[in-house]
Amino acid sequence: MTPEPVAPTSPRLDGLFAAQVRRTPDAVAVLHAGARLSYAGLDAQATMLAQRLQDLGAGPGTLVGVCMRRTPQLIAALLGVLKAGGAYLPLDPAYPTERLDYMLADSGAGLLLTDSDASRRLAFDGVLIDLRASAAAEVVQPKLPPRRATPDLAYVLYTSGSTGRPKGVMLGHTAANLIAWARATFTAGELARVAATTSICFDPSVFEIFAPLCHGGTVVLKPTALKPFAPDERPTLLNCVPSVLAELCRMGAIPDSVRVINVGGEPLKAALVREVYRRTQVTALYNHYGPTEATTCATVALAAREAQTDPPIGRPIAGAELLVLDARGRLTAPGAIGEIHIGGPGLALGYLNRPELTAERFTPSEWGRLYRTGDLGRWAADGQLEFVGRLDAQVKIRGIRVELGEVEAALLRLAGVENAAVVARPDALGRNRLVAYLQAPAQPTLPQVRAALKHWAPEHMLPEQLVVLDALPLTLSGKVDRNALQLS
């Protein structure tokens, strides 16, 4: 039986924003390419859109696709969906069309917001709203009425799926707990200008957008963390993965205005911690841990300035409860390795249209409803949690979760490929890269494989090295013997 989701106790994200609008209507809410948008201006745009959505039948539980460029209008669209009582489905226009089509169809979203011609390439037959001022006919009547999902839904994020297809994680307004933690942890000055560089398809974007907007700060909207900051942007807080942080350090591209850096998604090395503190004006570097299913972040550790060992992933935050359990579901002793389980108010509602998977990963227990992360960890003597590895074939590429099974399934759909296996191997700088092993008589090249996969897989899921074999090595049970795979 699927466990019942925990009843929401958090305030709504749009409600927190509305309260801040009343406090600081004239403050700068969004800074983008030199243009400034005030809290009052952003609220007016979001309110107008919310009314249009409600006029079309949107309300609690309505899922609205958002396929828009990274401009202030994108932020207004997300807020507008929430103000209408609905939930947003982020769709990055840079994603392959086939993947976007799958997300729209699988989610059942009946409304789609866009500000470009990207929607013309999508197989969408619901209500289309073109937010460009020049759009004459903004609404195309749907063949089916907008679908209503879980009423408490705030957004759905699709993550890589081991079965070969992405799965939608349903999140309520539980990020409000993370926002409250941010207010208690960071000063107003540190939250004054938060760089928003993460695609809205990934959960760090929720913190980057709503943490400043709910506390009077400014969202410094950028396409990527690697794009140089303009002199007038002056970010005070930056989120990124360790590999990007290392690149920023090498480039000397971290502005002197940055005081706090949050990292996650990849192991943080002590050498990088020391380098950041030595070469920048950063006063606090935090190591974050948490899957999408636990609302972005469940534990945090403040990395010591002169760290000699790699930082742990820390202690629970925002009401999260972290347990390390052995194979029989018992609590492990300090230092013993087990699977990390997460409970508390930040848990997702489950997987959209996947009740069996929801029941498998979100389980009832004597400690309440828990999410089985598949991550291995152990408690250190000082009470901090250490990440050890994975139970399965899930890896992180540039901090983004990738199921190797999904990449393998995509490879097996290519013409002429008889068998496929994918592994993650570190490059010279220690960053994970995907290596694909193919059994394919036609001997395809890496550019050919990458070009074919681009119809489905985003950039971070494309292999960076290809090995073509006459046959893949197998175990006695007939499965691919990953240990026997060797780079050639």
C-alpha positions in Angstrom: 0.0 0.0 0.0 1.3 3.5 -0.9 1.9 5.5 2.3 -0.2 8.6 2.8 1.8 11.8 2.2 2.4 13.9 5.3 -0.2 16.7 5.5 1.4 20.0 4.5 2.2 22.3 7.5 4.4 24.8 5.6 3.2 28.2 4.3 2.9 28.6 0.6 5.9 30.0 -1.4 3.8 32.5 -3.2 2.4 33.6 0.2 5.9 34.2 1.6 6.7 36.3 -1.5 3.5 38.3 -1.2 4.4 39.2 2.4 7.8 40.4 1.3 6.2 42.5 -1.5 4.2 44.3 1.2 7.4 45.0 3.2 9.7 46.1 0.4 7.6 46.9 -2.7 10.3 49.2 -4.3 13.3 46.9 -3.6 14.9 45.2 -6.6 13.6 41.7 -6.9 15.3 40.5 -10.1 18.5 41.8 -11.8 19.0 40.5 -15.3 21.4 41.8 -18.0 21.5 45.2 -16.4 17.7 45.5 -16.1 16.0 45.7 -12.7 12.5 44.6 -11.7 11.0 45.7 -8.4 9.1 43.5 -6.0 5.9 45.4 -6.9 6.6 45.1 -10.6 7.3 41.3 -10.3 4.2 40.8 -8.2 2.0 42.8 -10.7 3.2 40.6 -13.6 2.7 37.4 -11.6 -0.8 38.5 -10.4 -1.9 39.3 -14.0 -0.8 35.9 -15.2 -2.4 34.2 -12.3 -5.7 35.7 -13.2 -5.4 34.6 -16.8 -4.6 31.1 -15.7 -7.6 31.0 -13.4 -9.8 32.3 -16.2 -8.8 29.2 -18.1 -9.7 27.0 -15.3 -6.4 26.7 -13.4 -6.6 26.1 -9.7 -5.3 23.8 -7.0 -3.8 20.7 -8.5 -3.5 22.1 -12.0 -0.1 21.3 -13.5 1.2 24.1 -15.8 4.2 23.5 -18.1 6.7 26.4 -18.2 9.0 26.5 -21.2 10.7 29.9 -21.2 14.0 31.7 -21.5 15.9 32.8 -18.5 14.5 36.3 -18.1 12.5 38.1 -15.3 9.4 36.9 -17.1 10.3 33.4 -16.2 10.3 34.2 -12.5 7.0 36.0 -12.9 5.6 32.9 -14.7 6.6 30.5 -11.8 5.0 32.9 -9.3 1.9 33.3 -11.4 1.3 29.6 -11.6 1.7 29.3 -7.8 -0.6 32.4 -7.2 -3.2 30.7 -9.4 -3.1 27.8 -7.0 -1.4 25.5 -9.5 1.9 23.7 -9.8 4.6 24.4 -12.3 6.4 21.8 -14.5 9.7 23.3 -15.6 10.7 22.6 -19.2 14.1 23.9 -20.2 14.0 25.0 -23.9 17.5 23.7 -24.3 16.3 20.2 -23.7 15.8 17.8 -26.7 12.3 18.0 -28.1 11.7 14.2 -27.6 12.4 14.6 -23.9 10.2 17.7 -23.5 7.4 15.9 -25.3 7.7 12.9 -22.9 7.6 15.1 -19.8 4.5 16.9 -21.1 2.7 13.7 -22.0 3.7 11.8 -18.9 2.8 14.6 -16.6 -0.6 15.2 -18.2 -0.1 19.0 -18.0 -3.0 20.7 -19.7 -1.5 24.3 -19.8 1.8 25.5 -21.3 3.4 28.9 -20.9 6.0 29.9 -23.4 7.8 33.1 -24.6 9.4 31.8 -27.8 8.9 29.6 -30.8 10.2 26.6 -28.9 6.7 25.4 -28.3 6.1 24.9 -32.0 8.4 21.9 -32.0 6.5 20.3 -29.1 3.7 17.8 -29.5 1.3 19.6 -27.1 -2.5 19.7 -27.6 -3.5 21.6 -24.5 -3.9 25.3 -23.6 -0.9 27.2 -25.0 -0.3 30.7 -23.7 2.4 32.7 -25.6 3.6 35.4 -23.2 5.3 37.5 -25.9 3.8 40.9 -26.2 3.6 40.4 -30.0 1.7 37.2 -29.7 -1.7 37.8 -31.3 -3.5 34.5 -30.8 -2.2 33.5 -27.4 -4.5 30.6 -26.6 -5.1 27.4 -28.5 -8.2 25.6 -27.3 -7.4 22.2 -25.8 -8.6 18.8 -27.0 -8.9 17.7 -23.3 -9.5 19.8 -20.2 -6.6 20.7 -17.9 -5.7 17.8 -15.7 -5.9 18.1 -11.9 -3.2 16.4 -9.9 -2.5 16.5 -6.1 -4.1 19.7 -4.7 -1.1 20.5 -2.5 1.4 20.3 -5.4 3.8 23.2 -6.0 6.1 21.8 -8.7 7.1 18.6 -10.4 10.8 18.0 -11.3 11.7 15.2 -13.6 14.8 13.2 -12.6 16.7 10.5 -14.4 15.0 7.1 -14.2 16.7 3.6 -14.0 14.0 2.1 -16.3 15.1 4.3 -19.2 12.5 7.1 -18.7 12.6 10.1 -16.4 10.3 10.1 -13.4 8.4 13.1 -12.0 9.0 14.0 -8.4 6.0 15.8 -6.9 6.9 18.5 -4.4 4.5 20.5 -2.2 5.4 23.9 -0.7 7.8 22.2 1.6 10.6 24.5 0.3 9.2 27.0 2.8 11.1 25.0 5.5 14.3 25.5 3.5 13.6 29.2 3.1 13.1 29.5 6.9 16.4 27.7 7.5 18.1 30.1 5.1 16.8 33.1 7.0 18.1 31.7 10.3 21.5 30.8 8.8 22.4 33.7 6.5 22.5 37.4 7.2 20.4 39.9 5.2 23.6 41.0 3.6 24.5 37.4 2.5 21.0 37.0 1.0 21.1 40.4 -0.6 22.0 39.2 -4.1 21.7 35.5 -4.8 23.0 34.3 -8.1 20.4 32.2 -9.9 22.4 30.1 -12.4 20.7 26.7 -12.2 18.2 25.5 -14.8 14.7 25.5 -13.3 14.6 21.7 -14.2 16.8 21.1 -11.2 16.0 21.6 -7.5 18.8 24.1 -6.5 16.9 26.6 -8.6 14.1 26.6 -5.9 16.6 27.9 -3.3 18.2 30.4 -5.8 14.8 32.0 -6.6 12.7 31.8 -3.5 15.3 32.3 -0.7 16.1 35.9 -1.8 12.5 36.7 -2.9 11.0 35.7 0.5 13.6 37.7 2.4 13.9 41.0 0.5 17.0 40.0 -1.5 17.6 40.2 -5.3 17.7 37.3 -7.7 20.7 37.8 -10.0 19.5 35.9 -13.0 22.3 34.3 -15.1 22.4 31.6 -17.8 25.2 29.8 -16.1 27.6 30.2 -13.2 30.5 30.2 -15.7 29.3 33.3 -17.4 31.3 36.3 -16.0 29.4 38.5 -13.6 28.9 42.1 -14.8 30.3 44.9 -12.5 26.8 45.9 -11.5 25.6 42.4 -10.5 27.8 42.0 -7.3 26.4 38.6 -6.1 26.7 37.9 -2.4 25.7 34.2 -2.4 26.5 31.5 -5.1 25.3 28.0 -5.5 27.2 25.5 -7.7 28.7 22.0 -7.8 32.3 21.5 -6.8 33.6 20.9 -10.3 32.2 24.3 -11.4 33.5 25.9 -8.3 37.0 24.5 -9.1 36.7 26.0 -12.6 35.7 29.4 -11.2 38.7 29.4 -8.9 41.0 28.5 -11.7 39.5 31.4 -13.8 39.7 33.8 -10.9 36.0 34.4 -11.7 34.4 34.5 -8.2 33.6 38.2 -7.5 34.9 39.8 -4.3 31.3 40.5 -3.4 30.6 36.8 -2.8 30.5 36.0 0.9 28.8 32.6 0.9 29.1 29.6 -1.4 26.8 26.5 -1.2 28.0 23.4 -3.0 26.4 20.0 -3.5 25.8 17.2 -5.9 29.4 16.0 -6.0 32.1 15.2 -3.3 33.7 18.3 -1.9 37.5 17.9 -1.6 39.6 19.5 1.2 42.1 21.0 -1.3 39.3 22.9 -3.0 38.0 24.2 0.3 41.4 25.6 1.2 41.8 27.1 -2.3 38.4 28.9 -2.1 39.1 30.5 1.2 42.6 31.4 0.1 41.8 33.0 -3.2 38.4 34.7 -2.5 36.6 36.9 0.0 34.3 34.0 0.8 33.7 33.7 4.6 31.5 30.6 4.6 31.6 27.5 2.3 28.8 25.0 3.0 28.6 21.4 1.8 25.0 20.4 1.1 23.4 17.0 0.7 19.9 16.1 -0.3 18.0 14.4 -3.2 15.1 16.1 -5.1 12.8 13.8 -3.1 13.7 15.6 0.1 13.3 19.2 -1.2 16.8 20.2 -2.3 18.8 19.9 0.9 18.6 17.7 4.0 22.0 18.1 5.6 24.6 20.9 5.6 28.2 21.1 6.9 30.3 24.3 7.2 33.6 23.5 5.6 36.6 24.5 7.9 38.9 27.1 6.4 42.0 24.9 6.9 40.3 21.6 6.2 42.7 18.7 5.9 40.1 16.0 5.3 37.2 16.1 2.9 34.2 17.7 4.6 31.3 15.5 5.7 27.7 16.2 4.4 26.8 17.4 7.9 23.8 17.6 10.1 20.1 17.7 9.3 18.4 21.0 8.6 14.9 22.4 8.1 13.3 19.7 10.1 14.8 16.8 8.2 15.4 13.5 9.9 18.3 11.4 8.8 18.7 7.8 9.6 21.4 5.3 8.6 19.9 1.8 8.5 21.4 -1.6 7.8 20.0 -4.2 5.4 17.4 -5.4 8.0 16.2 -1.8 8.7 18.0 -1.4 12.0 19.8 1.7 13.1 23.6 1.4 12.5 26.2 2.2 15.1 28.5 5.2 14.7 31.1 4.4 12.0 29.0 1.6 10.5 27.9 1.9 6.9 24.3 1.7 5.9 21.7 3.2 3.6 20.7 6.8 4.2 17.0 7.3 4.9 15.3 10.7 5.1 12.2 11.7 7.0 10.5 14.9 8.1 8.4 17.7 6.5 10.6 18.1 3.4 9.7 14.8 1.7 8.1 14.8 -1.7 4.5 13.7 -2.1 5.8 10.8 -4.3 6.3 10.1 -8.0 3.8 11.4 -10.5 1.7 8.5 -12.0 4.1 6.0 -10.4 2.3 4.5 -7.3 4.4 1.3 -7.3 7.7 3.3 -7.3 6.4 5.7 -4.7 5.5 2.7 -2.4 9.0 1.3 -3.0 11.0 4.4 -2.2 8.7 6.1 0.3 8.1 3.6 3.1 6.4 3.6 6.4 8.5 2.9 9.5 8.6 3.1 13.2 10.2 6.5 12.7 7.5 7.7 10.3 7.4 8.0 6.5 11.0 7.7 5.2 12.6 8.1 1.7 15.1 5.4 0.8 17.9 7.4 -0.9 20.0 4.5 -2.2 23.0 6.4 -0.8 25.4 4.8 1.6 26.6 6.8 4.6 27.8 6.6 8.2 27.7 8.7 11.3 31.1 10.1 12.4 32.1 10.3 16.0 31.2 14.0 16.1 27.7 13.4 15.0 28.1 14.5 11.3 27.0 12.3 8.4 29.6 11.1 5.9 28.6 10.1 2.3 30.2 6.8 1.3 28.8 5.8 -2.1 25.7 4.3 -3.9 23.9 1.1 -3.7 22.9 1.2 -7.4 24.1 2.5 -10.8 23.1 6.1 -10.1 25.9 8.6 -10.6 26.3 12.4 -10.6 27.5 14.2 -13.7 28.3 17.9 -13.1 26.2 17.5 -9.9 23.1 16.2 -11.8 21.7 12.8 -11.0 22.0 10.3 -13.9 20.8 6.8 -13.9 23.1 4.7 -16.0 20.2 2.5 -17.0 18.5 5.4 -18.7 21.5 6.2 -20.8 21.9 2.5 -21.6 18.3 2.3 -22.7 18.7 5.2 -25.0 21.8 3.6 -26.5 19.9 0.4 -27.1 17.3 2.3 -29.1 19.9 3.3 -31.6 20.0 1.4 -34.9 22.6 -1.3 -35.1 23.4 -1.4 -31.3 23.1 -4.9 -30.0 24.2 -4.4 -26.4 25.3 -1.4 -24.4 26.8 -0.6 -21.0 27.7 2.8 -19.5 30.1 3.5 -16.6 31.2 6.7 -15.0 34.9 7.2 -14.7 36.9 10.2 -13.3 38.9 12.4 -15.7 42.3 13.9 -14.9 40.7 16.5 -12.6 38.5 13.9 -10.8 35.3 14.9 -12.5 32.9 12.1 -13.5 32.5 11.4 -17.2 30.3 8.8 -19.0 32.0 6.1 -21.0 29.8 4.0 -23.3 30.6 0.5 -24.3 28.7 -0.8 -27.4 28.3 -4.1 -29.1 27.6 -2.7 -32.6 28.8 -4.3 -35.9 28.5 -1.0 -37.7 31.3 0.5 -35.5 29.7 3.9 -34.9 31.9 6.9 -33.9 31.5 9.0 -30.7 30.2 12.0 -32.7 27.6 9.8 -34.4 26.4 8.3 -31.1 26.3 11.7 -29.4 24.4 13.2 -32.3 21.8 10.4 -32.2 21.4 10.6 -28.4 20.8 14.3 -28.5 17.2 13.7 -29.8 16.5 12.4 -26.3 19.3 13.0 -23.8 20.4 16.4 -22.5 24.0 17.3 -22.6 25.0 16.0 -19.2 23.8 12.5 -20.2 25.9 12.2 -23.3 29.0 9.9 -23.2 32.3 11.6 -23.5 34.1 8.4 -24.5 33.1 5.4 -26.6 34.4 1.9 -26.8 33.0 -0.5 -29.4 33.5 -4.2 -28.7 32.8 -7.4 -30.6 30.8 -8.5 -27.5 30.4 -7.1 -24.0 31.8 -9.3 -21.2 29.1 -11.2 -19.3 28.8 -12.7 -15.9 27.8 -16.4 -15.4 24.2 -15.1 -15.0 24.3 -13.4 -18.4 24.5 -9.9 -17.2 27.1 -7.4 -18.3 30.2 -7.8 -16.3 31.0 -4.1 -15.5 34.2 -5.1 -13.6 35.6 -6.7 -16.7 35.1 -3.6 -18.9 38.4 -2.0 -19.7 39.1 1.3 -21.5 40.9 0.7 -24.8 
